[in-house]
Amino acid sequence: MIPARIASNRFPNKVLANINGYPMVIATARAVCSLDDVAIATDSQEIVNLAHDYGFKAVMTSDKHKSGTDRIHEAVEKLALNDDEIIINVQADEPFIENNVVEKLINRVQQGIEDNEDLMMTSCYKEINADEAIDPNLVKVITDVYGYAIYFSRSKIPYDREEFDGYFGHLGLYGFTKKSLHDFCSLPSSPLENIEKLEQLRAIYHGKKVAMIKVQSQSFGIDTKEDLQRALVFFKS
């Protein structure tokens, strides 16, 4: 599932930006379509029409949603999927995400199902350096010894009182079952979520487990026009 909305404070219409000849949301759909069925959840008729033009399923959703996960929840309900269906939320601004990263996420959700693990959601992270950790657009995460998220932040965490270079950058991918997605979206939003503008903090605030897997990835979310130019140069080289 790819949540996509036209409105964006930092980069208006970014999901329509040109990525090597394709609108960003379509480039993202093309990047993952070999793995499983793809559907785009949107509040824009323009994006619905665009998805259909390129042969992708699209579901019209409310324009009142505060997060992409709430948006895909409405779409999943409309698609009437089974409770144990695996749902992967791939942000529309991840057109360069690698298939093997998404596959690892799918496999971790499947493992949780098989082990009857009490998981609310699953996500992934990669190693980043201290300079990258300063960027508030690159979300950081810290985990416990069992691989569950302790906290996500736009700030540099943990605070380095001494020399330290072991930061983890969060990738904007989330794995659920349909049931755990419903459970997540049934929770009230949290103060931390609203302060940091990070929806995954809703789960942690309410004491739910967020499993994290470490991956290697060169992809990064495109939040600004500068990010777009940097990505186009980097992935062309």
HUURHU-V264810 format. One record per backbone hydrogen bond with DSSP energy under -0.5 kcal/mol. CO is the residue of the C=O (numbers start at 0). NH is the residue of the N-H. E is the energy in kcal/mol with one decimal. If there is no record, write none. Layout:
co,nh,e
CO,NH,E
CO,NH,E
This chain:
co,nh,e
0,2,-0.6
0,89,-2.5
1,40,-2.3
2,91,-1.0
3,42,-0.7
5,12,-1.7
10,13,-1.6
12,15,-1.9
13,16,-1.9
14,24,-2.7
16,23,-1.6
17,19,-0.5
18,21,-1.2
21,18,-3.5
22,25,-0.8
22,26,-2.6
23,27,-2.4
24,28,-1.9
25,29,-2.7
26,30,-1.5
27,31,-1.0
28,31,-0.6
28,32,-1.2
31,34,-1.9
31,35,-0.7
37,56,-0.9
38,1,-2.5
38,40,-0.5
39,41,-0.6
39,58,-2.9
40,3,-3.0
41,60,-3.3
43,47,-2.0
44,48,-2.7
45,49,-2.1
46,50,-2.9
47,51,-2.2
48,52,-2.1
49,53,-1.4
50,55,-3.2
51,54,-1.2
56,39,-2.2
58,41,-2.3
66,70,-1.5
67,71,-2.4
68,72,-1.9
69,73,-1.6
70,74,-1.8
71,75,-3.0
72,76,-2.2
73,77,-2.0
74,78,-1.7
75,79,-0.6
75,80,-1.1
76,79,-0.9
81,84,-1.6
82,178,-2.1
84,177,-1.4
86,88,-0.6
86,175,-2.6
87,89,-0.8
88,90,-0.6
88,173,-1.8
90,93,-1.4
92,221,-1.7
93,96,-1.5
97,100,-0.6
97,101,-1.5
98,102,-2.6
99,103,-1.8
100,104,-1.6
101,105,-2.5
102,106,-2.6
103,107,-1.9
104,108,-2.0
105,109,-2.4
106,110,-2.4
107,111,-1.9
108,112,-1.8
109,113,-2.5
110,114,-2.4
111,116,-2.7
112,115,-1.1
116,118,-2.1
120,210,-2.1
121,174,-3.1
122,212,-1.7
123,170,-2.2
124,214,-2.8
125,168,-3.2
127,166,-0.7
128,132,-2.0
129,133,-0.6
130,133,-1.0
131,134,-1.4
134,137,-1.3
136,138,-0.8
138,169,-3.3
139,152,-2.3
141,149,-3.3
141,150,-1.3
143,146,-1.8
146,211,-2.9
147,143,-2.6
150,141,-2.1
152,139,-3.3
154,156,-0.8
158,160,-1.0
166,127,-2.4
167,140,-1.9
168,125,-2.2
170,123,-0.6
170,172,-2.3
171,90,-1.3
173,88,-3.4
174,121,-1.9
175,86,-2.8
176,180,-2.4
177,181,-2.1
178,182,-2.5
179,183,-2.5
180,184,-2.4
181,185,-1.0
182,186,-0.6
183,186,-1.3
189,193,-2.0
190,194,-2.2
191,195,-2.7
192,196,-1.5
192,197,-1.0
197,200,-1.5
198,201,-1.9
199,202,-0.7
199,203,-1.2
200,204,-2.6
201,205,-1.4
202,207,-2.7
203,206,-1.9
208,119,-2.2
208,120,-1.4
208,210,-0.5
209,148,-2.9
210,122,-2.8
212,124,-2.1
214,216,-0.5
220,222,-0.8
223,227,-1.8
224,228,-2.1
225,229,-2.3
226,230,-2.6
227,231,-2.5
228,232,-2.0
229,233,-2.5
230,234,-2.9
231,235,-0.6
232,236,-1.1
